[in-house]
Amino acid sequence: MTGRTTVAPTARTTVAPAGRTTLVQRERTTVARSGRTAARPGRTTAAPAGRTAVVQRERTTAPAAGTTVVPAGSTAFAESGGVAVVQAGSATPAQARPAAAAESGGAAVVQVGPAGSAEGGGAAVVQVGPAAAAEEGGTTAAEAGGTTAAEVGPAAAVESGGAAVGQAGSATAAEVGVGSEAGTLQDSDAGARIARLARLAGARAQRADVRRRLDADVVAEMGRAGFNRHFVPIEHGGTAGSFTSLTAAAARVGERCTSAAWVATLFAAHGRIAAYLPEPARHELWHASPDVRIAAGVAPPVVRARAVPGGWALAGEWPSVSGADFADWVLLAALAEEPGGAVSRLFLVPADDCTVLDTWHPLGMRGTGSNTVRLDGVRVPAHRTVAREALLRPRAADAARCHSVPYPLVAALMFAAPLVGAARGALADWIGSAPTCDRTEDVLARSSGELRAAELLVRAAAERADSGGVEPLAVAENVRDVVAAVELCGAAADRLFKTGGTRVQAADDPVQRRRRDIEAGASHAMLRFGPSARSYARAVWGA
């Protein structure tokens, strides 16, 4: 791949508590297009001595040397619970009991390192579940560098009736039931696909928070759930879907992982923006699939585009581009000098022409990987750009509703939905921890009431976007309601955190993480109350 690099930590050893194994995890130093690892179908990547090799995809291929295939139903499990391991340098199971985590009759593939590998020379790692759990298109459930995503830790239930998975941040895609077929957020199977994404994202939420980026298989599941294509025009194979279905899906995923819901929602939202590009650009973007991933830096621009024969040249940096590591394309805003003066335009750039700088080190929303994108004199043809002001008007006279509403009516709405989900998750976690503060009933009633009000406000705003008026007052009311909802979510999460006791001070406590996520998300320019209040006042008084 050319152009795009992400600097990641070098190999490191994770020391587990007594009774658990130790895992050596190697991280990739480059991000392949579409978030794919270097693994290819039916192959095993090479790894240094003492390290693991990436597991194979769904091909029926002989395992690499040093790999033992243990049939489902006879897999050995470590005392730590739910993770199959073998003694270093041997194929003898560490403990014989049926494989509870291997689903659908799939085999557990155990990578075996040299003697002593479980204590410092490289860990024995496992992938549990059906072979088809690997992502489509050559991506495996393993994180780059040949290490599988499976780690050690006690099994825990995922949602009511969900599959058992490892400790937060350690579940394999197979354990949570990764799907294989892409669909939409509005078809009959949407609920099951959204639930799968939520389970997988929730199992990896703590890991994403620590690593400051989502796992590749979580991002792939967003496409299968239908997020990427949600606002893609029907003529390009998309859904041209509703705001109600998107916000409901985003909130559901946000209950488990705010960062995953944020990125998934933005992949959908950016498809809506890209629909305003000229037809040649849309064809170039979606001719192969409506599920391509589009990241964006479309805030009011400071970078200037330079006119060149046939198009424009871009050089500069765009901060806070969520999901940039996994994007296929990036939409970037820049000021273009035209005969009438500088015009704010959006430019569609292949992700391979971008460099992603590791600059995202926030307190909350850490898993969004909202790093800085840099371009060094990249040329963008004229057909891959559109004026930002075009987003204020219908895309075409006969455009779908989602392409007819003005951008300000819906921009804040899509940022708010993941935060509503985060507040739901915080309340559920707080209730489950059996708090014992002296005003437990008051905290429960106030926080749940605020959350219910926030949900109603966001739902009403989505319904207005789908079928209501688009006059200035309606736009101002939508923004007002959405921003008020986010403030209610923040108040509820703050109260839950402050009454959670010493437990919530732990770095991996989910109430604390969700509170950080809501505070970070609420700081987005689209969700600030002051500007929305001024817009609403002007709409009411005509000032």
C-alpha positions as CSV (number, residue, x, y, z in Angstrom):
1,M,0.0,0.0,0.0
2,T,1.3,3.5,-0.8
3,G,0.8,6.7,1.1
4,R,-0.9,5.7,4.3
5,T,1.0,4.6,7.4
6,T,0.1,4.5,11.0
7,V,2.8,4.2,13.6
8,A,1.9,1.6,16.3
9,P,3.6,0.2,19.3
10,T,6.1,-2.5,18.8
11,A,5.7,-6.1,20.2
12,R,4.8,-6.1,23.8
13,T,4.0,-8.7,26.4
14,T,0.8,-8.5,28.4
15,V,1.3,-10.0,31.9
16,A,-1.9,-11.7,33.1
17,P,-2.9,-12.3,36.7
18,A,-2.2,-15.6,38.3
19,G,-4.3,-18.4,36.8
20,R,-4.2,-16.8,33.4
21,T,-1.9,-17.1,30.5
22,T,0.4,-14.5,29.2
23,L,-0.1,-13.2,25.6
24,V,2.5,-11.6,23.4
25,Q,0.8,-9.3,21.0
26,R,2.4,-7.8,18.0
27,E,0.8,-4.8,16.4
28,R,0.9,-3.8,12.8
29,T,2.8,-0.8,11.6
30,T,0.8,-0.1,8.5
31,V,-2.9,-0.1,7.9
32,A,-4.0,-2.0,4.8
33,R,-6.8,-0.7,2.6
34,S,-10.3,-1.3,4.0
35,G,-8.7,-2.2,7.3
36,R,-7.5,-5.6,6.1
37,T,-4.6,-7.4,7.6
38,A,-1.8,-8.8,5.5
39,A,-3.2,-12.2,5.7
40,R,-4.7,-13.6,2.5
41,P,-7.2,-16.4,2.0
42,G,-5.9,-19.9,2.7
43,R,-2.5,-18.7,3.9
44,T,-0.6,-18.4,7.1
45,T,1.6,-15.4,7.5
46,A,5.2,-15.8,8.6
47,A,6.1,-14.7,12.2
48,P,9.3,-14.4,14.0
49,A,10.5,-17.3,16.2
50,G,8.5,-17.5,19.4
51,R,5.6,-15.5,18.0
52,T,2.3,-16.7,16.6
53,A,1.2,-16.9,13.0
54,V,-2.0,-15.4,11.7
55,V,-4.8,-18.0,11.6
56,Q,-6.2,-19.1,8.3
57,R,-9.5,-18.0,6.7
58,E,-12.3,-20.4,5.8
59,R,-10.2,-22.3,3.3
60,T,-9.7,-26.0,4.0
61,T,-5.9,-25.8,4.0
62,A,-3.4,-27.8,6.0
63,P,-2.3,-25.9,9.1
64,A,1.3,-24.5,9.2
65,A,4.0,-26.3,11.0
66,G,3.8,-26.0,14.7
67,T,0.0,-25.7,14.6
68,T,-2.3,-28.2,16.2
69,V,-6.0,-28.5,15.2
70,V,-8.2,-29.6,18.0
71,P,-11.8,-30.6,17.1
72,A,-14.7,-28.9,18.7
73,G,-15.9,-30.9,21.7
74,S,-12.5,-32.0,22.8
75,T,-10.6,-28.7,23.0
76,A,-8.5,-28.1,26.1
77,F,-9.4,-25.2,28.2
78,A,-7.1,-23.3,30.6
79,E,-8.1,-22.6,34.2
80,S,-8.7,-19.0,33.2
81,G,-11.9,-20.1,31.5
82,G,-13.0,-20.4,28.0
83,V,-9.6,-20.1,26.2
84,A,-8.0,-23.2,24.7
85,V,-4.3,-23.5,25.1
86,V,-1.6,-26.1,24.9
87,Q,1.6,-26.6,26.9
88,A,4.5,-24.8,25.3
89,G,6.2,-26.9,22.8
90,S,3.7,-29.7,23.0
91,A,0.3,-30.7,21.6
92,T,-1.0,-32.0,24.9
93,P,-4.0,-30.2,26.2
94,A,-3.5,-28.3,29.4
95,Q,-6.9,-29.4,30.6
96,A,-9.4,-31.7,29.0
97,R,-13.0,-30.6,28.9
98,P,-15.5,-29.8,26.1
99,A,-15.1,-26.6,24.2
100,A,-18.0,-24.4,25.3
101,A,-16.9,-21.4,23.2
102,A,-16.4,-23.3,19.9
103,E,-19.7,-22.8,18.2
104,S,-21.4,-24.4,15.2
105,G,-19.1,-27.3,15.2
106,G,-16.1,-25.3,14.2
107,A,-12.6,-26.3,15.1
108,A,-10.4,-24.4,17.6
109,V,-7.0,-23.6,16.0
110,V,-4.2,-23.5,18.6
111,Q,-0.9,-21.9,17.8
112,V,2.0,-23.5,19.6
113,G,5.2,-21.7,20.4
114,P,8.5,-22.9,21.6
115,A,9.1,-24.3,25.0
116,G,8.5,-21.7,27.6
117,S,6.4,-19.6,25.3
118,A,3.6,-19.2,27.8
119,E,5.9,-17.4,30.2
120,G,7.9,-15.0,28.1
121,G,9.1,-16.4,24.8
122,G,5.8,-15.9,23.0
123,A,2.3,-17.0,24.0
124,A,0.2,-19.8,22.7
125,V,-2.9,-18.2,21.3
126,V,-6.2,-19.6,20.2
127,Q,-8.9,-18.8,17.7
128,V,-12.2,-20.5,18.8
129,G,-15.2,-21.0,16.6
130,P,-16.2,-21.9,13.1
131,A,-13.6,-21.4,10.4
132,A,-16.0,-19.0,8.6
133,A,-15.7,-16.5,11.4
134,A,-12.9,-14.7,9.6
135,E,-14.0,-11.6,7.8
136,E,-14.9,-11.5,4.1
137,G,-12.3,-10.3,1.7
138,G,-9.2,-11.9,3.3
139,T,-9.4,-10.2,6.7
140,T,-9.1,-12.6,9.6
141,A,-10.2,-12.2,13.2
142,A,-6.5,-11.9,14.1
143,E,-5.1,-8.4,14.7
144,A,-2.2,-7.6,12.4
145,G,1.3,-9.1,12.9
146,G,0.0,-12.6,13.1
147,T,-1.5,-12.5,16.6
148,T,-5.1,-13.6,17.0
149,A,-7.5,-11.4,18.8
150,A,-8.2,-14.1,21.3
151,E,-6.8,-13.4,24.7
152,V,-7.2,-15.0,28.1
153,G,-9.8,-14.2,30.8
154,P,-12.9,-15.5,32.4
155,A,-15.9,-16.0,30.1
156,A,-18.7,-13.5,30.4
157,A,-22.2,-13.3,29.0
158,V,-22.8,-10.9,26.1
159,E,-26.3,-9.4,26.3
160,S,-29.2,-11.5,27.5
161,G,-29.1,-14.8,25.6
162,G,-25.8,-13.9,23.9
163,A,-22.8,-16.0,23.4
164,A,-20.1,-16.5,26.0
165,V,-17.0,-14.4,25.3
166,G,-13.7,-13.8,27.0
167,Q,-12.8,-10.9,29.2
168,A,-13.7,-7.4,27.8
169,G,-11.6,-6.7,24.8
170,S,-10.6,-10.3,24.2
171,A,-13.4,-12.1,22.4
172,T,-12.8,-13.6,19.0
173,A,-15.2,-12.8,16.2
174,A,-16.4,-16.4,16.2
175,E,-17.4,-16.3,19.9
176,V,-19.8,-13.4,19.3
177,G,-21.1,-14.8,16.0
178,V,-19.7,-12.5,13.3
179,G,-22.0,-12.5,10.2
180,S,-20.9,-13.0,6.6
181,E,-23.6,-11.4,4.5
182,A,-24.2,-7.6,4.2
183,G,-27.7,-6.3,4.6
184,T,-29.4,-3.1,5.5
185,L,-30.5,-1.4,8.7
186,Q,-34.1,-1.7,7.6
187,D,-34.6,-5.3,6.3
188,S,-36.2,-8.2,8.2
189,D,-32.8,-9.4,9.5
190,A,-31.5,-6.0,10.6
191,G,-32.1,-6.6,14.3
192,A,-30.0,-9.7,14.3
193,R,-27.1,-8.1,12.5
194,I,-27.1,-5.0,14.6
195,A,-27.2,-7.2,17.7
196,R,-24.1,-9.1,16.4
197,L,-22.2,-5.9,15.9
198,A,-23.2,-4.7,19.3
199,R,-22.0,-7.9,21.0
200,L,-18.7,-7.9,19.2
201,A,-18.1,-4.2,19.8
202,G,-19.0,-4.6,23.4
203,A,-16.6,-7.5,23.9
204,R,-13.8,-5.3,22.4
205,A,-14.8,-2.0,24.0
206,Q,-12.2,-1.9,26.7
207,R,-9.5,-3.1,24.3
208,A,-10.5,-0.2,21.9
209,D,-10.3,2.3,24.7
210,V,-6.8,1.2,25.6
211,R,-5.5,0.9,22.0
212,R,-7.2,4.0,20.8
213,R,-8.7,2.3,17.8
214,L,-11.3,-0.3,16.9
215,D,-10.5,-3.9,15.9
216,A,-10.7,-4.6,12.2
217,D,-13.4,-7.2,12.6
218,V,-15.6,-4.8,14.5
219,V,-15.3,-2.3,11.6
220,A,-16.0,-5.1,9.1
221,E,-19.2,-6.0,10.9
222,M,-20.4,-2.4,10.6
223,G,-20.6,-3.0,6.8
224,R,-22.4,-6.3,7.2
225,A,-24.9,-4.7,9.5
226,G,-25.7,-2.1,6.8
227,F,-24.2,1.1,8.1
228,N,-21.9,1.9,5.3
229,R,-24.6,1.7,2.6
230,H,-27.4,3.3,4.6
231,F,-27.4,6.7,2.8
232,V,-25.9,5.6,-0.4
233,P,-28.3,6.4,-3.3
234,I,-30.4,3.5,-4.6
235,E,-28.9,3.8,-8.1
236,H,-25.5,2.9,-6.6
237,G,-26.8,-0.1,-4.7
238,G,-27.4,1.7,-1.5
239,T,-30.4,1.9,0.9
240,A,-31.2,5.6,0.8
241,G,-32.5,4.8,4.3
242,S,-34.3,6.7,7.1
243,F,-32.8,8.7,9.9
244,T,-35.0,6.9,12.3
245,S,-33.5,3.5,11.5
246,L,-30.0,4.8,11.6
247,T,-30.3,6.5,15.0
248,A,-32.0,3.5,16.5
249,A,-29.2,1.2,15.3
250,A,-26.5,3.6,16.5
251,A,-28.0,3.9,19.9
252,R,-28.2,0.1,20.2
253,V,-24.5,-0.3,19.3
254,G,-23.7,2.6,21.6
255,E,-25.0,0.8,24.6
256,R,-22.1,-1.6,24.2
257,C,-19.4,0.6,22.7
258,T,-19.7,4.3,22.1
259,S,-16.7,4.5,19.8
260,A,-18.0,1.8,17.5
261,A,-21.4,3.4,17.3
262,W,-19.8,6.8,16.5
263,V,-17.6,5.4,13.7
264,A,-20.5,3.3,12.2
265,T,-22.8,6.3,12.2
266,L,-20.2,8.5,10.6
267,F,-19.6,5.9,7.9
268,A,-23.3,6.1,7.1
269,A,-23.4,9.9,7.3
270,H,-20.4,10.3,5.0
271,G,-22.2,8.2,2.4
272,R,-25.0,10.8,2.5
273,I,-22.5,13.6,1.9
274,A,-20.7,11.8,-0.9
275,A,-24.1,11.4,-2.7
276,Y,-23.8,15.1,-3.6
277,L,-20.6,14.5,-5.6
278,P,-20.9,14.6,-9.4
279,E,-22.0,11.3,-11.0
280,P,-18.5,10.3,-12.3
281,A,-17.1,10.5,-8.7
282,R,-20.1,8.5,-7.3
283,H,-19.5,5.8,-9.9
284,E,-15.8,5.7,-9.1
285,L,-16.7,5.5,-5.4
286,W,-19.5,2.9,-5.4
287,H,-19.2,1.0,-8.7
288,A,-17.8,-2.1,-7.0
289,S,-19.8,-2.0,-3.8
290,P,-22.0,0.4,-1.8
291,D,-20.2,-0.8,1.4
292,V,-17.0,1.2,1.0
293,R,-15.9,3.1,4.1
294,I,-15.7,6.8,3.9
295,A,-14.0,8.9,6.6
296,A,-14.2,12.7,6.6
297,G,-12.8,15.9,7.8
298,V,-15.5,18.4,6.8
299,A,-15.3,21.0,9.5
300,P,-15.0,24.6,8.2
301,P,-11.7,24.5,6.4
302,V,-8.4,26.2,6.9
303,V,-6.4,24.3,4.3
304,R,-6.4,25.9,0.8
305,A,-6.7,23.9,-2.4
306,R,-4.4,25.0,-5.3
307,A,-5.8,24.9,-8.8
308,V,-3.9,22.7,-11.2
309,P,-4.7,21.5,-14.7
310,G,-7.7,19.2,-14.5
311,G,-8.4,19.7,-10.8
312,W,-6.9,20.7,-7.5
313,A,-3.8,20.0,-5.4
314,L,-4.2,19.5,-1.7
315,A,-1.5,19.8,1.0
316,G,-2.1,20.1,4.7
317,E,-3.5,18.3,7.7
318,W,-7.1,17.6,8.8
319,P,-7.5,16.7,12.5
320,S,-10.0,14.4,14.2
321,V,-10.9,12.2,11.2
322,S,-12.8,9.3,12.9
323,G,-12.2,5.9,11.5
324,A,-9.4,7.1,9.2
325,D,-7.3,3.9,9.8
326,F,-10.0,1.8,8.1
327,A,-11.3,4.1,5.4
328,D,-11.3,3.4,1.7
329,W,-11.9,7.0,0.8
330,V,-11.7,10.3,2.7
331,L,-13.8,13.4,2.2
332,L,-11.8,16.6,3.1
333,A,-12.9,20.2,3.2
334,A,-10.6,22.9,1.8
335,L,-10.9,26.5,0.5
336,A,-10.6,26.7,-3.2
337,E,-9.8,30.0,-4.9
338,E,-12.3,30.6,-7.6
339,P,-13.1,33.7,-9.8
340,G,-15.6,35.0,-7.3
341,G,-13.4,34.3,-4.3
342,A,-12.6,31.5,-1.9
343,V,-15.2,28.7,-1.9
344,S,-15.4,26.0,0.7
345,R,-15.4,22.7,-1.2
346,L,-15.3,19.0,-0.3
347,F,-12.7,16.8,-2.0
348,L,-12.9,13.0,-2.3
349,V,-9.4,11.4,-1.9
350,P,-8.4,7.7,-2.0
351,A,-7.3,6.6,1.5
352,D,-4.1,5.3,-0.1
353,D,-3.1,8.8,-0.9
354,C,-3.4,9.9,2.8
355,T,-1.0,9.6,5.7
356,V,-2.7,8.9,9.0
357,L,-0.8,10.5,12.0
358,D,-1.2,9.0,15.4
359,T,-2.5,12.2,17.2
360,W,-5.6,10.9,18.9
361,H,-4.9,10.8,22.7
362,P,-8.2,12.0,24.3
363,L,-9.9,11.2,27.6
364,G,-13.0,9.9,26.0
365,M,-14.2,8.4,22.6
366,R,-10.7,6.9,22.5
367,G,-11.6,3.9,20.3
368,T,-12.8,6.2,17.4
369,G,-9.2,6.5,16.3
370,S,-9.9,10.1,15.2
371,N,-6.4,10.8,14.1
372,T,-5.0,13.5,11.8
373,V,-4.9,12.9,8.0
374,R,-2.1,14.5,6.1
375,L,-1.9,15.1,2.3
376,D,1.3,16.1,0.6
377,G,0.4,17.7,-2.7
378,V,-2.2,15.1,-3.7
379,R,-4.0,15.9,-6.9
380,V,-7.8,15.6,-7.0
381,P,-9.5,15.6,-10.4
382,A,-12.3,18.2,-10.8
383,H,-15.0,15.6,-10.9
384,R,-14.2,14.5,-7.3
385,T,-15.2,17.8,-5.6
386,V,-18.4,19.6,-4.6
387,A,-19.2,22.9,-2.9
388,R,-20.1,22.5,0.8
389,E,-23.1,24.8,0.3
390,A,-24.6,22.1,-2.0
391,L,-25.5,20.2,1.2
392,L,-28.0,22.8,2.0
393,R,-30.2,21.9,-0.9
394,P,-31.8,18.7,-2.3
395,R,-29.4,16.5,-4.2
396,A,-31.8,16.4,-7.1
397,A,-35.5,17.2,-7.8
398,D,-36.5,13.6,-7.4
399,A,-33.9,12.7,-4.7
400,A,-34.8,10.4,-1.8
401,R,-35.8,12.1,1.5
402,C,-32.4,11.5,3.1
403,H,-30.8,13.5,0.2
404,S,-33.4,16.3,0.2
405,V,-33.1,17.6,3.8
406,P,-30.6,20.4,4.6
407,Y,-27.4,19.3,6.3
408,P,-28.0,21.4,9.5
409,L,-31.3,19.6,10.1
410,V,-29.6,16.2,10.6
411,A,-25.9,16.8,11.3
412,A,-26.2,17.0,15.1
413,L,-28.8,14.2,15.2
414,M,-26.3,11.6,14.0
415,F,-23.7,12.6,16.5
416,A,-26.2,12.4,19.3
417,A,-27.5,8.8,18.8
418,P,-24.3,7.0,19.9
419,L,-24.3,9.1,23.1
420,V,-27.9,8.2,23.9
421,G,-26.8,4.6,23.7
422,A,-23.8,5.2,25.9
423,A,-26.1,6.7,28.6
424,R,-28.3,3.6,28.4
425,G,-25.3,1.4,28.8
426,A,-24.1,3.5,31.8
427,L,-27.4,3.2,33.5
428,A,-27.6,-0.6,32.9
429,D,-24.0,-1.0,34.3
430,W,-24.8,1.1,37.3
431,I,-28.0,-0.8,38.1
432,G,-26.1,-4.1,37.7
433,S,-23.4,-3.1,40.2
434,A,-26.0,-2.9,43.0
435,P,-25.1,0.6,44.2
436,T,-25.4,1.3,47.9
437,C,-25.3,5.1,48.1
438,D,-27.7,6.8,50.5
439,R,-29.9,8.2,47.7
440,T,-30.0,5.2,45.3
441,E,-33.7,5.6,44.6
442,D,-33.3,9.2,43.7
443,V,-30.3,8.6,41.4
444,L,-32.1,5.8,39.6
445,A,-35.3,7.7,39.1
446,R,-33.7,11.0,38.0
447,S,-31.1,9.4,35.7
448,S,-33.6,7.0,34.0
449,G,-36.1,9.9,33.6
450,E,-33.5,12.1,32.0
451,L,-32.5,9.2,29.7
452,R,-36.0,8.6,28.7
453,A,-36.5,12.3,27.8
454,A,-33.3,12.2,25.8
455,E,-34.5,9.2,23.9
456,L,-37.8,10.8,23.1
457,L,-36.1,14.0,21.9
458,V,-33.8,12.2,19.6
459,R,-36.5,10.0,18.2
460,A,-38.7,13.0,17.5
461,A,-35.8,14.7,15.8
462,A,-35.2,11.7,13.6
463,E,-38.9,11.5,12.7
464,R,-38.9,15.2,11.8
465,A,-35.9,14.6,9.6
466,D,-37.7,11.7,7.8
467,S,-41.0,13.4,7.2
468,G,-41.3,16.9,8.8
469,G,-40.8,20.4,7.5
470,V,-37.4,21.8,6.6
471,E,-38.0,25.5,7.1
472,P,-35.6,27.4,9.4
473,L,-37.6,27.0,12.5
474,A,-37.9,23.2,12.0
475,V,-34.1,23.1,11.6
476,A,-33.5,25.1,14.7
477,E,-36.0,23.0,16.7
478,N,-34.2,19.8,15.6
479,V,-30.8,21.1,16.6
480,R,-32.2,22.4,19.9
481,D,-33.8,19.1,20.8
482,V,-30.8,17.0,19.9
483,V,-28.4,19.2,21.9
484,A,-30.7,19.2,24.9
485,A,-30.9,15.4,24.7
486,V,-27.1,15.2,24.8
487,E,-27.0,17.5,27.9
488,L,-29.5,15.2,29.6
489,C,-27.4,12.1,28.8
490,G,-24.4,13.9,30.2
491,A,-26.2,14.9,33.4
492,A,-27.4,11.3,33.9
493,A,-24.0,9.8,33.3
494,D,-22.3,12.2,35.6
495,R,-24.7,11.4,38.4
496,L,-24.3,7.7,37.9
497,F,-20.5,8.1,38.0
498,K,-20.5,10.2,41.2
499,T,-22.6,7.7,43.1
500,G,-20.9,4.6,41.8
501,G,-18.4,4.4,44.7
502,T,-14.8,3.4,44.5
503,R,-15.5,0.8,41.9
504,V,-16.1,3.3,39.1
505,Q,-12.6,4.8,39.7
506,A,-11.0,1.7,38.1
507,A,-9.6,2.4,34.6
508,D,-11.6,-0.4,33.0
509,D,-14.9,0.4,34.7
510,P,-17.6,0.7,32.0
511,V,-19.6,3.5,33.8
512,Q,-16.5,5.6,34.0
513,R,-15.6,4.8,30.3
514,R,-19.1,5.7,29.1
515,R,-19.1,8.9,31.1
516,R,-15.8,9.9,29.5
517,D,-17.2,9.0,26.0
518,I,-20.3,11.2,26.6
519,E,-18.3,14.2,27.7
520,A,-15.9,13.9,24.8
521,G,-18.8,13.4,22.3
522,A,-20.7,16.3,23.7
523,S,-17.8,18.6,23.1
524,H,-18.2,18.3,19.3
525,A,-19.0,21.6,17.7
526,M,-22.4,20.3,16.4
527,L,-23.5,19.4,20.0
528,R,-22.7,22.7,21.8
529,F,-25.8,24.3,23.4
530,G,-24.7,28.0,22.9
531,P,-24.7,28.0,19.1
532,S,-27.9,26.0,19.0
533,A,-29.7,28.4,21.4
534,R,-28.7,31.4,19.2
535,S,-29.9,29.7,16.1
536,Y,-33.2,28.8,17.7
537,A,-33.7,32.4,19.0
538,R,-33.0,33.8,15.6
539,A,-35.6,31.4,14.0
540,V,-38.2,32.4,16.6
541,W,-37.7,36.1,16.7
542,G,-36.4,36.5,13.1
543,A,-33.3,38.3,14.3
